[in-house]
Amino acid sequence: MLNLSMYTLGSRRSCIRELFEYGRMRREIVGDDHVFDFSLGNPSIPAPKEVHCAIRELLDTQSSLYLHGYTTAAGDLSLRQAIADDLNRRFSAAVRPQDFFIGCGAAPELVSVIRALAVKNAEFLVIAPFFPEYRPFVENCGGQLVVIPPDIPNFQIDLQAVESALTPRTQALILNSPNNPCGTVYTEQTLRALAAILTKKSRLFGHPIYLISDEPYRELVYDGKTVPFLPNIYSDTIVCYSYSKSLSLPGERIGYICVPPQTSEHDGLLAAISGAARSIGHVCAPSMMQKVIQKCVDVRPDLRPYDENRHLLADALRSFGYEMASPDGAFYLFVKAPGGDSEAFSEKAKERDLLIVPGTDFGCREYFRLCYCVDPDMIRRSLPIFKELIEQP
């Protein structure tokens, strides 16, 4: 006998992965140059040279046991100190090494935090559009996902809708800024207003409502935009960070959970997160990558290639008549589908081997997502197809 819910998850890929796998199959048939794949957020710029230098230095100078042996479950203390020092320099965060749990990327970190908070009948709020995997993260630990409708066309946060959705069962709100799929960076004004609502409702309900900040794209912002450090705005913030995008290391699975000292139930929350990680088989994050990140903790990405792609694709699509959310961060465009049905539009594009992700699973059926972390030549070659699709609905 099989666990039916696990079978369902394993036998049905996400809409993103489904398109990506379809693209791999089509390349074998028609060739790489004839498939225009905007499906998967796989960083296209190389890891910074500091990362390569750190790996080489470690391999050349350190013992195998030091590089490949277990660390403590929470992560090497020297790495946690280095991350704390970096955040304190940048954001005056006042965090300490004991406030961190080193994780295998943002996804298992989010699962650990959600499981730590998943009391009976727990509700977790998300703002549409949202990363589709939030749903199985929440529902497979017994929680209920509550979706706040999108704030179209600005894609900030409908604060009134959030306030109306909060109940005594609300454990946390999951926030992702810069946002996947729309590239929106929530403004400090919006975040302070949200914090005021959460503070008021926490007092009313008699328990903290946590803000889970999902931050794999924190460093990927353009045009002078800034991403506020959320614990400085709302004290009950838990940060889940990944180096996948900032250092182009998605396959290395390394990041951290930060529970700042002022967070309610701080010690118990960290213990619950550690226990949740243990329950899903976490032993420690990859030990060599912990050493690499310690050496590269203050390295930031060169965003010029992404910025050039952003302008190349967004400017062309706008000139064709497409409408989109303001792509201020990450490496995604969230574009309004001609006719308002992104699934139908995605299927039409697919007939031309143009792979775009419909917005239905993101909670916004009217829009589709494009990843512009791709070869700029592919963008240029795809533009006639985008033009044809909007001119011949």
Secondary structure, 3 states (H helix, E strand, C coil): CCCHHHHHHHHCCCHHHHHHHHHHHHHHHHCHHHCEECCCCCCCCCCCHHHHHHHHHHHHHCCHHHHHCCCCCCCCHHHHHHHHHHHHHHHCCCCCHHHEEEECCHHHHHHHHHHHHCCCCCEEEEECCCCCCHHHHHHCCCCEEEEECCCCCCCCCCHHHHHHHCCCCEEEEEEECCCCCCCCCCCHHHHHHHHHHHHHHHHHHCCCCEEEEEECCCCCECCCCCCCCHHHCCCCEEEEEECCCCCCCHHHCCEEEECCCCCCCHHHHHHHHHHHHHHCCCCCCCHHHHHHHHHHCCCCCCCHHHHHHHHHHHHHHHHHCCCECCCCECCEEEEECCCCCHHHHHHHHHCCCEECEECHHHCCCCEEEEECCCCHHHHHHHHHHHHHHHHCC
